[in-house]
């Protein structure tokens, strides 16, 4: 499908916000995920390199490591996802710290392919401590992701960056971000999800701080939340009801991996619960041709001996 204009997308979202309707985005690691999400009425579909890993049974955090070229993987996945999406804007997860791309050319290519916008993933924001410091000190910091969003904004692509604290929220909003997504960490739950996370109430405090920082820069910025313990619809409802000025939710694992895990396991269990009790019969071995011949020959010899006797 062709890219949908940033102006058209934002007009729709402003109407949704005015009507009290939440904006919901979701990751698609397969064409089937994208088709199902669109059928469910999703507002944005995002292709991340992590989608390939999680739908292959690996944790989403694999998308942060050197298992493949993140930007190239997204372009490969585009050929699976973009042709099956009919009316929903599709965004590309862009590795803004990739030192081997000419960013304006990459973003222009993505727009030509049919992407309507971008998001910063993989992101340095998910690293902390000594590792984060090392990235920042060696020229691979979060600032490059801010630069990528600024370039995308200049190309009139929709921009929906992840941020992890108020400082990053301010920087991304100044760069022209249309939607700020408050990231609460790797999604918990399921067979390959994270097991440690902050509480929903902790998330509320952080989201409010991020929202306030973004709105100091631009009052009309749209705010969404993502990740951590916000993994199911009830979790999102809890946050949306309590965080002022929050306009919706972004799901990745929670939109495709967790539902797939539960549905496939349940369907398999239902098939396994089918019984053959009305067709049960006593099992008897089936003799092969050679066995049957041997039995007949043996029986003939026995009968002959009986007659002689």
C-alpha positions as protocol buffer text, in pm:
chain_id: "A"
residue {
  index: 1
  type: UNK
  ca { x: 0 y: 0 z: 0 }
}
residue {
  index: 2
  type: UNK
  ca { x: 106 y: 361 z: -50 }
}
residue {
  index: 3
  type: UNK
  ca { x: 217 y: 574 z: 242 }
}
residue {
  index: 4
  type: UNK
  ca { x: -61 y: 768 z: 415 }
}
residue {
  index: 5
  type: UNK
  ca { x: 15 y: 1134 z: 467 }
}
residue {
  index: 6
  type: UNK
  ca { x: 117 y: 1259 z: 809 }
}
residue {
  index: 7
  type: UNK
  ca { x: -149 y: 1531 z: 789 }
}
residue {
  index: 8
  type: UNK
  ca { x: -428 y: 1280 z: 726 }
}
residue {
  index: 9
  type: UNK
  ca { x: -316 y: 1054 z: 1010 }
}
residue {
  index: 10
  type: UNK
  ca { x: -294 y: 1340 z: 1260 }
}
residue {
  index: 11
  type: UNK
  ca { x: -635 y: 1477 z: 1157 }
}
residue {
  index: 12
  type: UNK
  ca { x: -787 y: 1138 z: 1234 }
}
residue {
  index: 13
  type: UNK
  ca { x: -608 y: 1115 z: 1566 }
}
residue {
  index: 14
  type: UNK
  ca { x: -716 y: 1464 z: 1673 }
}
residue {
  index: 15
  type: UNK
  ca { x: -1077 y: 1367 z: 1609 }
}
residue {
  index: 16
  type: UNK
  ca { x: -1031 y: 1048 z: 1808 }
}
residue {
  index: 17
  type: UNK
  ca { x: -884 y: 1240 z: 2101 }
}
residue {
  index: 18
  type: UNK
  ca { x: -1169 y: 1492 z: 2091 }
}
residue {
  index: 19
  type: UNK
  ca { x: -1417 y: 1205 z: 2097 }
}
residue {
  index: 20
  type: UNK
  ca { x: -1245 y: 1025 z: 2383 }
}
residue {
  index: 21
  type: UNK
  ca { x: -1139 y: 731 z: 2166 }
}
residue {
  index: 22
  type: UNK
  ca { x: -796 y: 584 z: 2251 }
}
residue {
  index: 23
  type: UNK
  ca { x: -528 y: 554 z: 1983 }
}
residue {
  index: 24
  type: UNK
  ca { x: -394 y: 198 z: 1965 }
}
residue {
  index: 25
  type: UNK
  ca { x: -81 y: 93 z: 1779 }
}
residue {
  index: 26
  type: UNK
  ca { x: 73 y: -251 z: 1753 }
}
residue {
  index: 27
  type: UNK
  ca { x: 378 y: -432 z: 1625 }
}
residue {
  index: 28
  type: UNK
  ca { x: 353 y: -684 z: 1343 }
}
residue {
  index: 29
  type: UNK
  ca { x: 621 y: -948 z: 1310 }
}
residue {
  index: 30
  type: UNK
  ca { x: 433 y: -1135 z: 1035 }
}
residue {
  index: 31
  type: UNK
  ca { x: 186 y: -1058 z: 761 }
}
residue {
  index: 32
  type: UNK
  ca { x: -77 y: -1260 z: 946 }
}
residue {
  index: 33
  type: UNK
  ca { x: -30 y: -1047 z: 1259 }
}
residue {
  index: 34
  type: UNK
  ca { x: -77 y: -732 z: 1051 }
}
residue {
  index: 35
  type: UNK
  ca { x: -392 y: -864 z: 884 }
}
residue {
  index: 36
  type: UNK
  ca { x: -542 y: -969 z: 1217 }
}
residue {
  index: 37
  type: UNK
  ca { x: -457 y: -637 z: 1382 }
}
residue {
  index: 38
  type: UNK
  ca { x: -616 y: -444 z: 1100 }
}
residue {
  index: 39
  type: UNK
  ca { x: -926 y: -662 z: 1122 }
}
residue {
  index: 40
  type: UNK
  ca { x: -943 y: -571 z: 1491 }
}
residue {
  index: 41
  type: UNK
  ca { x: -944 y: -198 z: 1409 }
}
residue {
  index: 42
  type: UNK
  ca { x: -588 y: -103 z: 1501 }
}
residue {
  index: 43
  type: UNK
  ca { x: -483 y: 259 z: 1432 }
}
residue {
  index: 44
  type: UNK
  ca { x: -111 y: 210 z: 1362 }
}
residue {
  index: 45
  type: UNK
  ca { x: 97 y: -92 z: 1266 }
}
residue {
  index: 46
  type: UNK
  ca { x: 471 y: -92 z: 1334 }
}
residue {
  index: 47
  type: UNK
  ca { x: 733 y: -324 z: 1185 }
}
residue {
  index: 48
  type: UNK
  ca { x: 1028 y: -378 z: 1422 }
}
residue {
  index: 49
  type: UNK
  ca { x: 1321 y: -614 z: 1383 }
}
residue {
  index: 50
  type: UNK
  ca { x: 1222 y: -748 z: 1726 }
}
residue {
  index: 51
  type: UNK
  ca { x: 894 y: -870 z: 1575 }
}
residue {
  index: 52
  type: UNK
  ca { x: 1084 y: -1125 z: 1371 }
}
residue {
  index: 53
  type: UNK
  ca { x: 1257 y: -1257 z: 1683 }
}
residue {
  index: 54
  type: UNK
  ca { x: 955 y: -1274 z: 1911 }
}
residue {
  index: 55
  type: UNK
  ca { x: 739 y: -1445 z: 1648 }
}
residue {
  index: 56
  type: UNK
  ca { x: 1024 y: -1693 z: 1602 }
}
residue {
  index: 57
  type: UNK
  ca { x: 998 y: -1781 z: 1972 }
}
residue {
  index: 58
  type: UNK
  ca { x: 1281 y: -1561 z: 2098 }
}
residue {
  index: 59
  type: UNK
  ca { x: 1252 y: -1269 z: 2337 }
}
residue {
  index: 60
  type: UNK
  ca { x: 1192 y: -921 z: 2194 }
}
residue {
  index: 61
  type: UNK
  ca { x: 1516 y: -804 z: 2355 }
}
residue {
  index: 62
  type: UNK
  ca { x: 1695 y: -1002 z: 2083 }
}
residue {
  index: 63
  type: UNK
  ca { x: 1623 y: -702 z: 1863 }
}
residue {
  index: 64
  type: UNK
  ca { x: 1876 y: -502 z: 2065 }
}
residue {
  index: 65
  type: UNK
  ca { x: 2168 y: -735 z: 1995 }
}
residue {
  index: 66
  type: UNK
  ca { x: 2385 y: -804 z: 1692 }
}
residue {
  index: 67
  type: UNK
  ca { x: 2188 y: -1095 z: 1550 }
}
residue {
  index: 68
  type: UNK
  ca { x: 2115 y: -915 z: 1226 }
}
residue {
  index: 69
  type: UNK
  ca { x: 2103 y: -575 z: 1056 }
}
residue {
  index: 70
  type: UNK
  ca { x: 1797 y: -412 z: 1215 }
}
residue {
  index: 71
  type: UNK
  ca { x: 1722 y: -168 z: 933 }
}
residue {
  index: 72
  type: UNK
  ca { x: 1765 y: -433 z: 664 }
}
residue {
  index: 73
  type: UNK
  ca { x: 1541 y: -676 z: 854 }
}
residue {
  index: 74
  type: UNK
  ca { x: 1264 y: -415 z: 866 }
}
residue {
  index: 75
  type: UNK
  ca { x: 1291 y: -362 z: 490 }
}
residue {
  index: 76
  type: UNK
  ca { x: 1273 y: -739 z: 434 }
}
residue {
  index: 77
  type: UNK
  ca { x: 967 y: -766 z: 656 }
}
residue {
  index: 78
  type: UNK
  ca { x: 803 y: -482 z: 464 }
}
residue {
  index: 79
  type: UNK
  ca { x: 752 y: -710 z: 164 }
}
residue {
  index: 80
  type: UNK
  ca { x: 551 y: -946 z: 383 }
}
residue {
  index: 81
  type: UNK
  ca { x: 348 y: -687 z: 573 }
}
residue {
  index: 82
  type: UNK
  ca { x: 287 y: -387 z: 346 }
}
residue {
  index: 83
  type: UNK
  ca { x: 107 y: -577 z: 67 }
}
residue {
  index: 84
  type: UNK
  ca { x: -154 y: -722 z: 304 }
}
residue {
  index: 85
  type: UNK
  ca { x: -239 y: -400 z: 491 }
}
residue {
  index: 86
  type: UNK
  ca { x: -520 y: -217 z: 316 }
}
residue {
  index: 87
  type: UNK
  ca { x: -592 y: 107 z: 505 }
}
residue {
  index: 88
  type: UNK
  ca { x: -383 y: 133 z: 822 }
}
residue {
  index: 89
  type: UNK
  ca { x: -66 y: 346 z: 843 }
}
residue {
  index: 90
  type: UNK
  ca { x: 243 y: 127 z: 872 }
}
residue {
  index: 91
  type: UNK
  ca { x: 552 y: 260 z: 1052 }
}
residue {
  index: 92
  type: UNK
  ca { x: 912 y: 140 z: 1035 }
}
residue {
  index: 93
  type: UNK
  ca { x: 1129 y: 79 z: 1336 }
}
residue {
  index: 94
  type: UNK
  ca { x: 1455 y: 256 z: 1250 }
}
residue {
  index: 95
  type: UNK
  ca { x: 1791 y: 197 z: 1415 }
}
residue {
  index: 96
  type: UNK
  ca { x: 1898 y: 559 z: 1444 }
}
residue {
  index: 97
  type: UNK
  ca { x: 2245 y: 475 z: 1575 }
}
residue {
  index: 98
  type: UNK
  ca { x: 2342 y: 262 z: 1274 }
}
residue {
  index: 99
  type: UNK
  ca { x: 2676 y: 412 z: 1163 }
}
residue {
  index: 100
  type: UNK
  ca { x: 2652 y: 262 z: 814 }
}
residue {
  index: 101
  type: UNK
  ca { x: 2345 y: 439 z: 675 }
}
residue {
  index: 102
  type: UNK
  ca { x: 2289 y: 777 z: 518 }
}
residue {
  index: 103
  type: UNK
  ca { x: 1981 y: 860 z: 720 }
}
residue {
  index: 104
  type: UNK
  ca { x: 1798 y: 1093 z: 477 }
}
residue {
  index: 105
  type: UNK
  ca { x: 1836 y: 831 z: 202 }
}
residue {
  index: 106
  type: UNK
  ca { x: 1716 y: 547 z: 425 }
}
residue {
  index: 107
  type: UNK
  ca { x: 1411 y: 742 z: 541 }
}
residue {
  index: 108
  type: UNK
  ca { x: 1327 y: 848 z: 186 }
}
residue {
  index: 109
  type: UNK
  ca { x: 1352 y: 484 z: 76 }
}
residue {
  index: 110
  type: UNK
  ca { x: 1118 y: 374 z: 356 }
}
residue {
  index: 111
  type: UNK
  ca { x: 864 y: 639 z: 256 }
}
residue {
  index: 112
  type: UNK
  ca { x: 884 y: 528 z: -108 }
}
residue {
  index: 113
  type: UNK
  ca { x: 826 y: 166 z: -2 }
}
residue {
  index: 114
  type: UNK
  ca { x: 497 y: 266 z: 160 }
}
residue {
  index: 115
  type: UNK
  ca { x: 585 y: 340 z: 522 }
}
residue {
  index: 116
  type: UNK
  ca { x: 386 y: 632 z: 665 }
}
residue {
  index: 117
  type: UNK
  ca { x: 619 y: 704 z: 954 }
}
residue {
  index: 118
  type: UNK
  ca { x: 898 y: 586 z: 1181 }
}
residue {
  index: 119
  type: UNK
  ca { x: 984 y: 493 z: 1535 }
}
residue {
  index: 120
  type: UNK
  ca { x: 1323 y: 465 z: 1706 }
}
residue {
  index: 121
  type: UNK
  ca { x: 1385 y: 95 z: 1747 }
}
residue {
  index: 122
  type: UNK
  ca { x: 1625 y: -64 z: 1832 }
}
residue {
  index: 123
  type: UNK
  ca { x: 1683 y: 207 z: 2089 }
}
residue {
  index: 124
  type: UNK
  ca { x: 1972 y: 293 z: 2317 }
}
residue {
  index: 125
  type: UNK
  ca { x: 1704 y: 396 z: 2567 }
}
residue {
  index: 126
  type: UNK
  ca { x: 1665 y: 34 z: 2675 }
}
residue {
  index: 127
  type: UNK
  ca { x: 2025 y: 21 z: 2796 }
}
residue {
  index: 128
  type: UNK
  ca { x: 2126 y: 171 z: 3128 }
}
residue {
  index: 129
  type: UNK
  ca { x: 2422 y: 176 z: 3367 }
}
residue {
  index: 130
  type: UNK
  ca { x: 2778 y: 130 z: 3242 }
}
residue {
  index: 131
  type: UNK
  ca { x: 2667 y: 2 z: 2902 }
}
residue {
  index: 132
  type: UNK
  ca { x: 2455 y: 309 z: 2835 }
}
residue {
  index: 133
  type: UNK
  ca { x: 2740 y: 534 z: 2944 }
}
residue {
  index: 134
  type: UNK
  ca { x: 2975 y: 355 z: 2706 }
}
residue {
  index: 135
  type: UNK
  ca { x: 2739 y: 404 z: 2414 }
}
residue {
  index: 136
  type: UNK
  ca { x: 2700 y: 773 z: 2490 }
}
residue {
  index: 137
  type: UNK
  ca { x: 3074 y: 827 z: 2530 }
}
residue {
  index: 138
  type: UNK
  ca { x: 3161 y: 653 z: 2204 }
}
residue {
  index: 139
  type: UNK
  ca { x: 2923 y: 840 z: 1975 }
}
residue {
  index: 140
  type: UNK
  ca { x: 2633 y: 595 z: 1971 }
}
residue {
  index: 141
  type: UNK
  ca { x: 2398 y: 776 z: 2208 }
}
residue {
  index: 142
  type: UNK
  ca { x: 2029 y: 858 z: 2220 }
}
residue {
  index: 143
  type: UNK
  ca { x: 2101 y: 1190 z: 2050 }
}
residue {
  index: 144
  type: UNK
  ca { x: 2139 y: 1008 z: 1717 }
}
residue {
  index: 145
  type: UNK
  ca { x: 1785 y: 877 z: 1757 }
}
residue {
  index: 146
  type: UNK
  ca { x: 1666 y: 1232 z: 1819 }
}
residue {
  index: 147
  type: UNK
  ca { x: 1845 y: 1338 z: 1500 }
}
residue {
  index: 148
  type: UNK
  ca { x: 1675 y: 1057 z: 1307 }
}
residue {
  index: 149
  type: UNK
  ca { x: 1333 y: 1173 z: 1428 }
}
residue {
  index: 150
  type: UNK
  ca { x: 1415 y: 1533 z: 1331 }
}
residue {
  index: 151
  type: UNK
  ca { x: 1514 y: 1420 z: 979 }
}
residue {
  index: 152
  type: UNK
  ca { x: 1197 y: 1212 z: 946 }
}
residue {
  index: 153
  type: UNK
  ca { x: 991 y: 1513 z: 1054 }
}
residue {
  index: 154
  type: UNK
  ca { x: 1156 y: 1723 z: 783 }
}
residue {
  index: 155
  type: UNK
  ca { x: 1054 y: 1455 z: 531 }
}
residue {
  index: 156
  type: UNK
  ca { x: 694 y: 1483 z: 657 }
}
residue {
  index: 157
  type: UNK
  ca { x: 685 y: 1131 z: 798 }
}
residue {
  index: 158
  type: UNK
  ca { x: 476 y: 1060 z: 1107 }
}
residue {
  index: 159
  type: UNK
  ca { x: 714 y: 1031 z: 1405 }
}
residue {
  index: 160
  type: UNK
  ca { x: 631 y: 829 z: 1716 }
}
residue {
  index: 161
  type: UNK
  ca { x: 950 y: 788 z: 1920 }
}
residue {
  index: 162
  type: UNK
  ca { x: 999 y: 586 z: 2236 }
}
residue {
  index: 163
  type: UNK
  ca { x: 1126 y: 784 z: 2534 }
}
residue {
  index: 164
  type: UNK
  ca { x: 1231 y: 663 z: 2877 }
}
residue {
  index: 165
  type: UNK
  ca { x: 1252 y: 978 z: 3088 }
}
residue {
  index: 166
  type: UNK
  ca { x: 1149 y: 1346 z: 3089 }
}
residue {
  index: 167
  type: UNK
  ca { x: 1477 y: 1468 z: 2931 }
}
residue {
  index: 168
  type: UNK
  ca { x: 1432 y: 1239 z: 2633 }
}
residue {
  index: 169
  type: UNK
  ca { x: 1067 y: 1344 z: 2605 }
}
residue {
  index: 170
  type: UNK
  ca { x: 1169 y: 1708 z: 2582 }
}
residue {
  index: 171
  type: UNK
  ca { x: 1440 y: 1636 z: 2324 }
}
residue {
  index: 172
  type: UNK
  ca { x: 1212 y: 1429 z: 2101 }
}
residue {
  index: 173
  type: UNK
  ca { x: 928 y: 1682 z: 2119 }
}
residue {
  index: 174
  type: UNK
  ca { x: 1169 y: 1962 z: 2021 }
}
residue {
  index: 175
  type: UNK
  ca { x: 1278 y: 1747 z: 1727 }
}
residue {
  index: 176
  type: UNK
  ca { x: 920 y: 1752 z: 1600 }
}
residue {
  index: 177
  type: UNK
  ca { x: 783 y: 1423 z: 1728 }
}
residue {
  index: 178
  type: UNK
  ca { x: 410 y: 1390 z: 1662 }
}
residue {
  index: 179
  type: UNK
  ca { x: 353 y: 1117 z: 1921 }
}
residue {
  index: 180
  type: UNK
  ca { x: 562 y: 1053 z: 2230 }
}
residue {
  index: 181
  type: UNK
  ca { x: 551 y: 693 z: 2351 }
}
residue {
  index: 182
  type: UNK
  ca { x: 643 y: 649 z: 2718 }
}
residue {
  index: 183
  type: UNK
  ca { x: 833 y: 318 z: 2727 }
}
residue {
  index: 184
  type: UNK
  ca { x: 807 y: 123 z: 3052 }
}
residue {
  index: 185
  type: UNK
  ca { x: 1052 y: -155 z: 2964 }
}
residue {
  index: 186
  type: UNK
  ca { x: 1038 y: -496 z: 2798 }
}
residue {
  index: 187
  type: UNK
  ca { x: 686 y: -642 z: 2809 }
}
residue {
  index: 188
  type: UNK
  ca { x: 625 y: -903 z: 3078 }
}
residue {
  index: 189
  type: UNK
  ca { x: 426 y: -1224 z: 3050 }
}
residue {
  index: 190
  type: UNK
  ca { x: 407 y: -1531 z: 2830 }
}
residue {
  index: 191
  type: UNK
  ca { x: 673 y: -1794 z: 2771 }
}
residue {
  index: 192
  type: UNK
  ca { x: 947 y: -1557 z: 2651 }
}
residue {
  index: 193
  type: UNK
  ca { x: 850 y: -1228 z: 2817 }
}
residue {
  index: 194
  type: UNK
  ca { x: 1041 y: -1050 z: 3090 }
}
residue {
  index: 195
  type: UNK
  ca { x: 965 y: -1158 z: 3446 }
}
residue {
  index: 196
  type: UNK
  ca { x: 1077 y: -846 z: 3629 }
}
residue {
  index: 197
  type: UNK
  ca { x: 909 y: -510 z: 3589 }
}
residue {
  index: 198
  type: UNK
  ca { x: 791 y: -206 z: 3777 }
}
residue {
  index: 199
  type: UNK
  ca { x: 435 y: -192 z: 3906 }
}
residue {
  index: 200
  type: UNK
  ca { x: 148 y: -27 z: 3721 }
}
residue {
  index: 201
  type: UNK
  ca { x: 146 y: 248 z: 3983 }
}
residue {
  index: 202
  type: UNK
  ca { x: 518 y: 309 z: 3927 }
}
residue {
  index: 203
  type: UNK
  ca { x: 440 y: 337 z: 3556 }
}
residue {
  index: 204
  type: UNK
  ca { x: 177 y: 601 z: 3624 }
}
residue {
  index: 205
  type: UNK
  ca { x: 429 y: 822 z: 3802 }
}
residue {
  index: 206
  type: UNK
  ca { x: 684 y: 791 z: 3521 }
}
residue {
  index: 207
  type: UNK
  ca { x: 428 y: 843 z: 3244 }
}
residue {
  index: 208
  type: UNK
  ca { x: 293 y: 1157 z: 3410 }
}
residue {
  index: 209
  type: UNK
  ca { x: 647 y: 1299 z: 3436 }
}
residue {
  index: 210
  type: UNK
  ca { x: 718 y: 1220 z: 3070 }
}
residue {
  index: 211
  type: UNK
  ca { x: 387 y: 1372 z: 2959 }
}
residue {
  index: 212
  type: UNK
  ca { x: 445 y: 1690 z: 3157 }
}
residue {
  index: 213
  type: UNK
  ca { x: 796 y: 1734 z: 3013 }
}
residue {
  index: 214
  type: UNK
  ca { x: 673 y: 1688 z: 2654 }
}
residue {
  index: 215
  type: UNK
  ca { x: 387 y: 1931 z: 2697 }
}
residue {
  index: 216
  type: UNK
  ca { x: 617 y: 2203 z: 2827 }
}
residue {
  index: 217
  type: UNK
  ca { x: 768 y: 2198 z: 2478 }
}
residue {
  index: 218
  type: UNK
  ca { x: 446 y: 2158 z: 2278 }
}
residue {
  index: 219
  type: UNK
  ca { x: 98 y: 2139 z: 2421 }
}
residue {
  index: 220
  type: UNK
  ca { x: -56 y: 1947 z: 2131 }
}
residue {
  index: 221
  type: UNK
  ca { x: 186 y: 1653 z: 2139 }
}
residue {
  index: 222
  type: UNK
  ca { x: 10 y: 1315 z: 2153 }
}
residue {
  index: 223
  type: UNK
  ca { x: 106 y: 1078 z: 2437 }
}
residue {
  index: 224
  type: UNK
  ca { x: 89 y: 698 z: 2438 }
}
residue {
  index: 225
  type: UNK
  ca { x: 227 y: 432 z: 2676 }
}
residue {
  index: 226
  type: UNK
  ca { x: 398 y: 102 z: 2612 }
}
residue {
  index: 227
  type: UNK
  ca { x: 562 y: -201 z: 2770 }
}
residue {
  index: 228
  type: UNK
  ca { x: 660 y: -331 z: 3110 }
}
residue {
  index: 229
  type: UNK
  ca { x: 362 y: -454 z: 3309 }
}
residue {
  index: 230
  type: UNK
  ca { x: 116 y: -285 z: 3068 }
}
residue {
  index: 231
  type: UNK
  ca { x: 68 y: -608 z: 2878 }
}
residue {
  index: 232
  type: UNK
  ca { x: -307 y: -674 z: 2869 }
}
residue {
  index: 233
  type: UNK
  ca { x: -619 y: -463 z: 2794 }
}
residue {
  index: 234
  type: UNK
  ca { x: -706 y: -433 z: 3164 }
}
residue {
  index: 235
  type: UNK
  ca { x: -355 y: -301 z: 3235 }
}
residue {
  index: 236
  type: UNK
  ca { x: -390 y: -38 z: 2963 }
}
residue {
  index: 237
  type: UNK
  ca { x: -735 y: 55 z: 3092 }
}
residue {
  index: 238
  type: UNK
  ca { x: -595 y: 100 z: 3445 }
}
residue {
  index: 239
  type: UNK
  ca { x: -324 y: 336 z: 3319 }
}
residue {
  index: 240
  type: UNK
  ca { x: -545 y: 531 z: 3077 }
}
residue {
  index: 241
  type: UNK
  ca { x: -805 y: 593 z: 3345 }
}
residue {
  index: 242
  type: UNK
  ca { x: -548 y: 736 z: 3586 }
}
residue {
  index: 243
  type: UNK
  ca { x: -290 y: 922 z: 3373 }
}
residue {
  index: 244
  type: UNK
  ca { x: -414 y: 1264 z: 3269 }
}
residue {
  index: 245
  type: UNK
  ca { x: -367 y: 1352 z: 2906 }
}
residue {
  index: 246
  type: UNK
  ca { x: -264 y: 1003 z: 2795 }
}
residue {
  index: 247
  type: UNK
  ca { x: -418 y: 929 z: 2457 }
}
residue {
  index: 248
  type: UNK
  ca { x: -363 y: 559 z: 2399 }
}
residue {
  index: 249
  type: UNK
  ca { x: -143 y: 252 z: 2400 }
}
residue {
  index: 250
  type: UNK
  ca { x: 129 y: 93 z: 2188 }
}
residue {
  index: 251
  type: UNK
  ca { x: 153 y: -285 z: 2199 }
}
residue {
  index: 252
  type: UNK
  ca { x: 415 y: -514 z: 2050 }
}
residue {
  index: 253
  type: UNK
  ca { x: 444 y: -845 z: 2235 }
}
residue {
  index: 254
  type: UNK
  ca { x: 110 y: -770 z: 2398 }
}
residue {
  index: 255
  type: UNK
  ca { x: -54 y: -725 z: 2057 }
}
residue {
  index: 256
  type: UNK
  ca { x: 75 y: -1031 z: 1873 }
}
residue {
  index: 257
  type: UNK
  ca { x: 295 y: -1264 z: 2082 }
}
residue {
  index: 258
  type: UNK
  ca { x: 84 y: -1298 z: 2397 }
}
residue {
  index: 259
  type: UNK
  ca { x: -247 y: -1349 z: 2211 }
}
residue {
  index: 260
  type: UNK
  ca { x: -85 y: -1601 z: 1975 }
}
residue {
  index: 261
  type: UNK
  ca { x: 71 y: -1798 z: 2261 }
}
residue {
  index: 262
  type: UNK
  ca { x: -258 y: -1822 z: 2449 }
}
residue {
  index: 263
  type: UNK
  ca { x: -475 y: -1898 z: 2145 }
}
residue {
  index: 264
  type: UNK
  ca { x: -247 y: -2166 z: 1998 }
}
residue {
  index: 265
  type: UNK
  ca { x: -201 y: -2339 z: 2334 }
}
residue {
  index: 266
  type: UNK
  ca { x: -576 y: -2333 z: 2398 }
}
residue {
  index: 267
  type: UNK
  ca { x: -663 y: -2460 z: 2050 }
}
residue {
  index: 268
  type: UNK
  ca { x: -410 y: -2742 z: 2079 }
}
residue {
  index: 269
  type: UNK
  ca { x: -545 y: -2839 z: 2421 }
}
residue {
  index: 270
  type: UNK
  ca { x: -900 y: -2841 z: 2281 }
}
residue {
  index: 271
  type: UNK
  ca { x: -795 y: -3078 z: 2002 }
}
residue {
  index: 272
  type: UNK
  ca { x: -617 y: -3300 z: 2253 }
}
residue {
  index: 273
  type: UNK
  ca { x: -936 y: -3314 z: 2458 }
}
residue {
  index: 274
  type: UNK
  ca { x: -1120 y: -3484 z: 2172 }
}
residue {
  index: 275
  type: UNK
  ca { x: -1169 y: -3854 z: 2258 }
}
residue {
  index: 276
  type: UNK
  ca { x: -1239 y: -4170 z: 2059 }
}
residue {
  index: 277
  type: UNK
  ca { x: -1435 y: -4338 z: 2338 }
}
residue {
  index: 278
  type: UNK
  ca { x: -1737 y: -4414 z: 2114 }
}
residue {
  index: 279
  type: UNK
  ca { x: -1513 y: -4593 z: 1866 }
}
residue {
  index: 280
  type: UNK
  ca { x: -1287 y: -4790 z: 2099 }
}
residue {
  index: 281
  type: UNK
  ca { x: -1231 y: -5158 z: 2017 }
}
residue {
  index: 282
  type: UNK
  ca { x: -1006 y: -5435 z: 2132 }
}
residue {
  index: 283
  type: UNK
  ca { x: -670 y: -5418 z: 1960 }
}
residue {
  index: 284
  type: UNK
  ca { x: -556 y: -5728 z: 1775 }
}
residue {
  index: 285
  type: UNK
  ca { x: -224 y: -5762 z: 1594 }
}
residue {
  index: 286
  type: UNK
  ca { x: -243 y: -5774 z: 1216 }
}
residue {
  index: 287
  type: UNK
  ca { x: -36 y: -6052 z: 1068 }
}
residue {
  index: 288
  type: UNK
  ca { x: 169 y: -5992 z: 760 }
}
residue {
  index: 289
  type: UNK
  ca { x: 146 y: -6218 z: 458 }
}
residue {
  index: 290
  type: UNK
  ca { x: 458 y: -6417 z: 548 }
}
residue {
  index: 291
  type: UNK
  ca { x: 338 y: -6460 z: 908 }
}
residue {
  index: 292
  type: UNK
  ca { x: -2 y: -6585 z: 790 }
}
residue {
  index: 293
  type: UNK
  ca { x: 160 y: -6829 z: 545 }
}
residue {
  index: 294
  type: UNK
  ca { x: 387 y: -6959 z: 821 }
}
residue {
  index: 295
  type: UNK
  ca { x: 88 y: -7014 z: 1046 }
}
residue {
  index: 296
  type: UNK
  ca { x: -103 y: -7200 z: 775 }
}
residue {
  index: 297
  type: UNK
  ca { x: 198 y: -7416 z: 689 }
}
residue {
  index: 298
  type: UNK
  ca { x: 257 y: -7493 z: 1056 }
}
residue {
  index: 299
  type: UNK
  ca { x: -109 y: -7583 z: 1099 }
}
residue {
  index: 300
  type: UNK
  ca { x: -97 y: -7815 z: 795 }
}
residue {
  index: 301
  type: UNK
  ca { x: 205 y: -8003 z: 926 }
}
residue {
  index: 302
  type: UNK
  ca { x: 41 y: -8045 z: 1266 }
}
residue {
  index: 303
  type: UNK
  ca { x: -279 y: -8178 z: 1108 }
}
residue {
  index: 304
  type: UNK
  ca { x: -75 y: -8426 z: 897 }
}
residue {
  index: 305
  type: UNK
  ca { x: 101 y: -8562 z: 1206 }
}
residue {
  index: 306
  type: UNK
  ca { x: -234 y: -8606 z: 1381 }
}
residue {
  index: 307
  type: UNK
  ca { x: -365 y: -8811 z: 1086 }
}
residue {
  index: 308
  type: UNK
  ca { x: -52 y: -9032 z: 1082 }
}
residue {
  index: 309
  type: UNK
  ca { x: -88 y: -9085 z: 1453 }
}
